[in-house]
Amino acid sequence: MVSDLNQPTDDLIQPFQIVNLGLTGRLVRLGATVNRVLTQHAYPEPVSILLGELMALAAALGSGLKFDGRLTAETRGDGPVRLLAVDFMSDGRMRGYASFDRDRVADVERAGLGSLNSVPRLLGAGVLALTVDQGPDMELYQGIVTLDGATLADSAHLYFQQSDQIDSAVKLAVARHGECWRAGALTMQRLAELGPGDVPINSADREDNWRKAVALLATATGAEMTDPGLDANRLLYRLFHEDGVRVYDRRSVRFGCTCSDDRALAVLRSMPPADLSDMVVDGGIEVTCQFCNRTQNFTLDDIEAAEPMDKKAQRGGP
């Protein structure tokens, strides 16, 4: 395969098909996008690795949206990392945030427990939730599974088994290259239907093909998946060239936060007056976005003049 010089080479989602095995997949490569999220909050390394993995997973899953909307991936648990939250918008914008107990995370680091058991050691007992928001006039769709297994990828496999009912596999990787964080994801699924030019495969061969593809996926190393010098198409060719890899148009990814003054004012206006009064410092209220660290300052007069959230939703406001 030859890379298209007009396509992005980083912060991308590369859809692909393994022609002779009857499988489809996505390769995610995140560079500046994940680095901004992880460095702007100065997260400890174990937290950065988990949040980077969830960002790569959300990009792989969110890129399959067939409409304008948002996919939110969250973990909530009773471990040192209480919350991981990632939003992926259908236009390729994404953001992420983590809430954690710094002292408990430090205890894990001192114990040298590493990332091989990141779910039980850092997330604890809890859930992985994936929510699809198709807009104000549509109902939310949410799938929830328990945090199970040693890694976040194990929990993602459980989600696929319970919700998609299609054989799926995922591999996640996060690493620091120099001063920059990078993340990658590889996902595969069986083709639900054959398209023009696809090779018919009987059921016995489909099982063999799936086992072969999963074995090949397992050979992809974290270093390969996050290597800034290894093009996405070169990695796919390295893994699956014997079975024919067909690639499609890449999608670009970038950091983007949906916070706004209007949104913050509408939330503040919905709060009880007594709670607002307790928040006033030096005549104003300061609101900091958990995702992008942007600080917004308002007076009580600003909040009083703000439009209520229910009216804003009715007219499709931000």
Beta strands, then each sheet from edge to edge (+ up, - down):
strand 1: 12-18
strand 2: 23-30
strand 3: 70-77
strand 4: 81-89
strand 5: 93-100
strand 6: 126-133
strand 7: 141-146
strand 8: 168-177
strand 9: 180-190
strand 10: 245-247
strand 11: 251-252
strand 12: 254-255
strand 13: 285-288
strand 14: 295-298
sheet 1: 8+ 9- 2+ 1- 10+
sheet 2: 8+ 9- 2+ 1- 11+
sheet 3: 7+ 6- 3+ 4- 5+ 12+
sheet 4: 13+ 14-
end
